[in-house]
Amino acid sequence: MRAVVLDRPGTVSRIEELVLDDPGPGEIRVRMAASGVCHSDLHVRDGEWQRPGPIVLGHEGAGIVEAVGAGVEHLREGQLVALSWYAPCHACSACRNGREWLCSGSPSLRHGLTDGTSRVHRSNGQALYSYLSIGTLAEASVVPGAAAVPMPDGTPPEVAALIGCCVATGVGAVTKTAEVAAGSTVAVIGLGGVGLSVVMGAVLAGAGRIIAVDQVQAKTERAIELGATETIVADGHPTAIADALRERTGDGPEFVFEAIGLPVTVGQAIAALPPGGTAVLVGMTAYGQRASFEVYPFVDGGRRILGSNYGSAVAAVDFPRYAELHLAGRLPIDRLVDRRIRLDQLEDAFDRMRAGEFVRQVVLPG
């Protein structure tokens, strides 16, 4: 099968013909149907996040189950599954307490399978890692059974793929991590796939005002289509976002979601808060980066900062729920996809992402 391989972070990815073994106990083989191109893949490609190599890229995917290993009882051949990039171990204290997004025993931490080995290798026998245990930028992948969640009948593969990362991350940040109450004023800084999913989550939560912020006007227009009530086109000045949000709302939005992962916008999200307000940090920075804020008014005003990892997702529960909401017309996930590409167009997709183009590019391996 063909796959996108990165020898080490910071190098150019390439397409390789690889050998994929049969699934072992507790594993399944999936024929990939769709894989989103996420900024996390770009962080690895550009060397901002260190990962082992050589590694098959991709972590936002969906596909059809082709083979089921011994002991996997919740899946059958022919099912469409969305893949979770954080397969739970079901044994650590976080998993036992229902907080799978904080699992400390996930094989995803090792970019391999549960037993520590790999099912993908070169013709010379060299084993490859699979990014976050699922390596979705490929024609097929062997993944932990715990990473695969069956989708309701009628779910489009592209929708299932996006549920596996940007939708769960963004919608869950609103509805699960922050538990935004109906009528709240919400601001969203950064309108990529995750940020627009935050917008959709705010609509689901019944937010009274949803202010969408980005430097690209086309993305703010998409946010209006998805339910934002108003927009701000940021001009790049260091304090412009916080100033504009306070001007619009009086003393600031009750919730500000940062969905880019830049220290400057993290600082702006915190600076925009009114007394009692909450900044929810959803975007992931490059390693080693720090943000700062003025401590006295933050404490004096009883403000909060929440970190939201994977939208506090319990994949087996949340993925089908998001799919059902889509099928019911309440979560227009398909509106996030604005470019469909082949595996061999990935480097071009990375260039477009660096330039701020598109919301979600999706690879269709077939």
C-alpha positions as CSV (number, residue, x, y, z in Angstrom):
1,M,0.0,0.0,0.0
2,R,1.0,3.6,-0.5
3,A,1.6,6.0,2.4
4,V,3.0,9.4,3.2
5,V,6.3,8.9,5.1
6,L,8.4,11.4,7.0
7,D,11.9,10.2,7.7
8,R,12.3,12.8,10.5
9,P,10.6,16.0,11.5
10,G,11.7,19.0,9.4
11,T,12.2,17.0,6.2
12,V,10.1,16.8,3.0
13,S,7.5,14.0,3.1
14,R,7.2,11.5,0.3
15,I,5.0,8.7,-1.0
16,E,6.3,5.2,-0.4
17,E,5.1,1.7,-1.3
18,L,5.0,-0.1,2.1
19,V,4.1,-3.6,3.3
20,L,1.2,-3.8,5.7
21,D,0.9,-7.0,7.8
22,D,-2.3,-8.6,9.1
23,P,-3.7,-7.2,12.3
24,G,-2.7,-8.9,15.6
25,P,-4.8,-9.5,18.7
26,G,-6.7,-6.4,19.6
27,E,-6.1,-4.7,16.3
28,I,-7.9,-4.1,13.0
29,R,-6.9,-3.2,9.5
30,V,-8.7,-0.3,7.9
31,R,-8.9,0.7,4.3
32,M,-8.7,4.5,4.5
33,A,-11.6,6.4,2.9
34,A,-10.7,10.0,4.0
35,S,-8.0,11.8,5.9
36,G,-8.0,15.5,6.9
37,V,-4.8,17.5,6.7
38,C,-4.5,19.0,10.2
39,H,-2.1,21.6,11.5
40,S,-0.6,19.0,13.9
41,D,0.7,17.1,10.8
42,L,2.3,20.4,9.7
43,H,3.9,20.9,13.1
44,V,5.7,17.5,12.7
45,R,6.5,18.1,9.0
46,D,8.2,21.4,9.9
47,G,10.1,20.1,12.9
48,E,8.2,22.1,15.5
49,W,7.1,18.9,17.2
50,Q,9.6,16.1,17.6
51,R,8.4,12.7,16.7
52,P,10.3,9.4,16.0
53,G,10.9,8.4,12.4
54,P,10.5,7.1,9.9
55,I,6.8,7.7,10.5
56,V,3.6,7.4,8.5
57,L,1.8,10.8,8.8
58,G,-1.8,11.5,9.4
59,H,-4.2,11.3,12.4
60,E,-7.6,12.6,11.3
61,G,-9.1,9.7,9.4
62,A,-12.0,7.3,8.7
63,G,-12.1,4.1,6.8
64,I,-13.7,0.7,6.2
65,V,-12.8,-2.2,8.4
66,E,-11.1,-4.9,6.3
67,A,-9.9,-7.3,8.9
68,V,-10.5,-7.8,12.6
69,G,-7.9,-9.3,15.0
70,A,-8.6,-11.7,17.8
71,G,-10.3,-10.2,20.8
72,V,-11.9,-7.3,19.0
73,E,-15.7,-7.7,19.5
74,H,-17.2,-4.3,18.9
75,L,-16.3,-4.2,15.2
76,R,-17.0,-6.1,12.1
77,E,-15.7,-6.1,8.5
78,G,-17.3,-3.6,6.2
79,Q,-18.1,-1.0,8.9
80,L,-17.2,2.6,8.5
81,V,-15.2,3.8,11.5
82,A,-13.8,7.1,12.7
83,L,-10.3,6.8,14.1
84,S,-9.4,8.4,17.5
85,W,-5.8,9.7,17.6
86,Y,-5.7,8.9,21.3
87,A,-6.7,5.2,21.7
88,P,-7.5,4.7,25.4
89,C,-5.8,1.9,27.4
90,H,-8.9,1.4,29.6
91,A,-6.6,0.6,32.5
92,C,-5.0,3.8,33.8
93,S,-6.6,6.0,36.5
94,A,-7.7,8.6,33.9
95,C,-9.5,5.9,31.9
96,R,-11.1,4.3,34.9
97,N,-12.4,7.8,35.9
98,G,-14.0,8.4,32.5
99,R,-11.3,10.8,31.3
100,E,-9.9,9.0,28.3
101,W,-8.5,12.2,26.8
102,L,-5.9,12.2,29.7
103,C,-5.0,8.5,29.3
104,S,-1.4,7.8,30.4
105,G,-1.1,4.4,28.9
106,S,-2.3,5.1,25.3
107,P,-0.2,3.4,22.6
108,S,-0.6,6.7,20.7
109,L,2.0,8.2,23.0
110,R,4.5,5.7,21.4
111,H,3.2,6.0,17.8
112,G,2.9,2.2,17.7
113,L,0.5,-0.6,18.6
114,T,-0.5,-1.7,22.1
115,D,2.3,-4.3,22.2
116,G,4.9,-1.7,21.2
117,T,5.4,-3.1,17.7
118,S,4.4,-2.0,14.2
119,R,2.5,-3.7,11.3
120,V,3.9,-1.4,8.6
121,H,7.4,-1.8,7.1
122,R,9.5,-1.3,4.1
123,S,10.3,-4.1,1.7
124,N,13.7,-4.5,3.4
125,G,11.9,-5.2,6.7
126,Q,12.5,-1.8,8.3
127,A,9.5,-1.0,10.6
128,L,7.9,2.4,10.5
129,Y,6.0,4.3,13.2
130,S,2.4,5.3,12.7
131,Y,1.6,8.9,13.8
132,L,-0.5,8.6,17.0
133,S,-0.9,4.9,16.3
134,I,-3.2,5.4,13.3
135,G,-1.1,6.9,10.4
136,T,-4.1,7.9,8.3
137,L,-2.3,9.5,5.4
138,A,-2.1,6.1,3.7
139,E,-4.2,3.8,1.6
140,A,-4.6,1.5,4.6
141,S,-3.5,1.2,8.3
142,V,-3.5,-1.3,11.1
143,V,-4.7,0.4,14.3
144,P,-5.6,-0.5,17.8
145,G,-9.2,-1.7,18.1
146,A,-9.7,0.8,20.8
147,A,-9.0,3.6,18.3
148,A,-11.8,2.7,16.0
149,V,-15.4,3.9,16.6
150,P,-18.3,2.6,14.4
151,M,-20.2,5.4,12.7
152,P,-24.0,5.6,12.2
153,D,-25.4,4.4,8.9
154,G,-25.3,7.2,6.3
155,T,-22.3,9.1,7.8
156,P,-20.1,10.4,4.9
157,P,-16.5,9.2,5.3
158,E,-15.2,12.9,5.1
159,V,-17.5,13.8,8.0
160,A,-16.4,10.8,10.0
161,A,-12.7,11.7,9.4
162,L,-13.2,15.2,10.7
163,I,-15.1,14.0,13.7
164,G,-11.9,12.1,14.6
165,C,-9.9,15.3,15.2
166,C,-11.1,18.9,14.5
167,V,-14.8,18.4,15.3
168,A,-14.3,16.5,18.5
169,T,-11.6,19.1,19.5
170,G,-13.6,22.2,18.7
171,V,-17.2,21.2,19.6
172,G,-16.1,19.4,22.7
173,A,-14.1,22.4,23.9
174,V,-17.4,24.3,24.1
175,T,-19.8,21.7,25.2
176,K,-17.6,19.5,27.4
177,T,-14.5,21.3,28.6
178,A,-16.0,24.8,29.1
179,E,-19.6,23.7,29.5
180,V,-20.8,27.0,27.9
181,A,-24.2,27.9,29.1
182,A,-27.1,29.0,26.8
183,G,-27.1,32.8,26.3
184,S,-23.4,33.2,26.9
185,T,-21.2,35.5,24.8
186,V,-18.5,33.6,23.0
187,A,-15.5,34.7,21.0
188,V,-13.4,32.4,18.8
189,I,-9.9,33.5,17.7
190,G,-8.7,31.5,14.7
191,L,-11.1,30.0,12.1
192,G,-9.5,26.9,10.8
193,G,-11.2,23.5,11.1
194,V,-10.9,23.5,14.9
195,G,-12.0,27.2,15.3
196,L,-15.0,26.7,13.0
197,S,-15.9,23.6,15.0
198,V,-15.8,25.8,18.1
199,V,-18.3,28.1,16.4
200,M,-20.5,25.1,15.6
201,G,-20.2,24.0,19.2
202,A,-21.2,27.4,20.5
203,V,-24.3,27.2,18.2
204,L,-25.2,23.8,19.7
205,A,-24.7,25.3,23.2
206,G,-27.2,28.1,22.5
207,A,-24.7,30.9,22.9
208,G,-26.3,34.3,22.6
209,R,-23.5,36.0,20.7
210,I,-20.7,34.3,18.8
211,I,-17.9,36.6,17.6
212,A,-15.6,35.0,15.1
213,V,-12.1,36.4,14.7
214,D,-9.5,35.8,11.9
215,Q,-7.1,37.7,9.6
216,V,-8.7,36.0,6.5
217,Q,-12.1,37.5,5.6
218,A,-13.2,34.4,3.7
219,K,-12.9,32.4,6.9
220,T,-15.0,35.0,8.9
221,E,-17.7,34.7,6.2
222,R,-17.7,30.9,6.6
223,A,-18.1,31.4,10.3
224,I,-21.3,33.5,9.7
225,E,-22.6,30.6,7.5
226,L,-22.0,28.2,10.4
227,G,-23.8,30.3,12.9
228,A,-21.5,33.1,14.2
229,T,-23.5,36.3,14.9
230,E,-20.7,38.7,14.1
231,T,-17.0,38.8,13.0
232,I,-13.8,40.7,13.4
233,V,-11.1,40.7,10.7
234,A,-7.9,41.0,12.7
235,D,-5.3,43.5,11.5
236,G,-2.3,41.9,13.1
237,H,-1.6,44.6,15.7
238,P,-0.6,42.9,19.0
239,T,-3.5,44.4,21.1
240,A,-6.1,44.7,18.3
241,I,-8.1,41.6,19.1
242,A,-8.5,42.2,22.8
243,D,-9.4,45.9,22.1
244,A,-11.9,45.0,19.5
245,L,-13.6,42.3,21.6
246,R,-13.9,44.7,24.6
247,E,-15.3,47.4,22.3
248,R,-17.9,45.0,20.9
249,T,-19.0,43.6,24.2
250,G,-18.5,46.3,26.8
251,D,-16.0,44.6,29.2
252,G,-15.2,41.4,27.1
253,P,-16.8,38.1,26.2
254,E,-17.6,35.5,28.9
255,F,-15.7,32.9,27.0
256,V,-12.8,33.4,24.6
257,F,-11.5,30.3,22.7
258,E,-8.0,30.5,21.2
259,A,-7.9,28.0,18.3
260,I,-4.6,28.9,16.6
261,G,-1.8,28.1,19.1
262,L,0.3,31.3,19.0
263,P,1.6,33.0,22.1
264,V,0.4,36.4,20.9
265,T,-3.2,35.2,20.4
266,V,-3.2,33.3,23.7
267,G,-2.2,36.6,25.4
268,Q,-5.0,38.4,23.6
269,A,-7.6,35.8,24.6
270,I,-6.7,36.3,28.3
271,A,-6.5,40.1,27.9
272,A,-10.0,40.3,26.4
273,L,-11.7,38.6,29.4
274,P,-14.1,40.5,31.7
275,P,-14.3,39.7,35.4
276,G,-15.3,36.1,35.8
277,G,-14.5,35.3,32.2
278,T,-12.8,32.2,30.9
279,A,-10.1,31.8,28.3
280,V,-10.2,28.3,26.7
281,L,-6.9,27.3,25.1
282,V,-7.5,24.9,22.3
283,G,-4.7,25.6,19.8
284,M,-1.4,23.9,20.2
285,T,1.9,25.9,20.0
286,A,5.3,24.8,18.9
287,Y,7.3,23.2,21.7
288,G,9.0,25.6,24.1
289,Q,6.8,28.6,23.4
290,R,5.4,30.6,26.4
291,A,2.6,33.2,26.8
292,S,2.3,35.8,29.5
293,F,-0.4,37.9,31.1
294,E,-0.7,40.5,33.8
295,V,-1.4,38.7,37.0
296,Y,-3.0,41.2,39.3
297,P,-6.2,42.0,37.2
298,F,-6.4,38.3,36.3
299,V,-6.6,37.2,39.9
300,D,-8.5,40.3,41.1
301,G,-11.2,39.7,38.4
302,G,-11.6,36.0,39.2
303,R,-10.8,35.1,35.6
304,R,-10.0,31.5,34.5
305,I,-7.8,29.7,31.9
306,L,-8.8,26.2,30.8
307,G,-6.7,23.9,28.7
308,S,-8.8,21.8,26.4
309,N,-7.2,18.6,25.0
310,Y,-9.2,16.8,22.3
311,G,-12.4,18.5,23.5
312,S,-12.5,16.2,26.6
313,A,-13.5,13.4,24.2
314,V,-14.6,9.9,25.1
315,A,-14.5,8.7,21.5
316,A,-16.8,5.7,21.8
317,V,-19.5,8.0,23.2
318,D,-18.9,11.4,21.5
319,F,-18.0,10.4,18.0
320,P,-21.4,8.7,17.2
321,R,-23.2,11.6,18.9
322,Y,-21.5,14.2,16.7
323,A,-22.3,12.0,13.6
324,E,-26.0,11.8,14.7
325,L,-26.1,15.6,15.1
326,H,-24.6,16.0,11.6
327,L,-27.2,13.6,10.1
328,A,-30.0,15.5,11.9
329,G,-28.8,18.8,10.3
330,R,-27.6,20.3,13.6
331,L,-23.8,20.0,13.0
332,P,-22.9,20.9,9.4
333,I,-19.5,19.3,9.4
334,D,-19.4,18.9,5.6
335,R,-19.2,22.7,5.3
336,L,-15.6,22.6,6.7
337,V,-14.2,20.7,3.7
338,D,-13.1,23.1,0.9
339,R,-10.5,21.1,-0.9
340,R,-10.1,17.4,-1.8
341,I,-6.7,16.1,-2.8
342,R,-4.6,13.0,-3.5
343,L,-1.9,11.6,-1.3
344,D,0.8,12.9,-3.6
345,Q,-0.5,16.5,-3.2
346,L,0.2,16.6,0.5
347,E,3.3,18.9,0.3
348,D,1.2,21.4,-1.7
349,A,-1.5,21.1,1.0
350,F,1.1,22.0,3.6
351,D,2.2,25.0,1.6
352,R,-1.5,26.2,1.3
353,M,-1.9,25.7,5.1
354,R,1.2,27.8,5.8
355,A,-0.3,30.5,3.6
356,G,-3.6,30.4,5.6
357,E,-5.6,29.0,2.7
358,F,-8.5,26.7,3.1
359,V,-10.4,25.5,6.2
360,R,-9.9,21.7,5.8
361,Q,-8.2,19.9,3.0
362,V,-9.1,16.2,2.8
363,V,-7.1,13.4,1.2
364,L,-9.1,10.8,-0.6
365,P,-6.6,7.9,-0.9
366,G,-8.5,6.0,-3.5
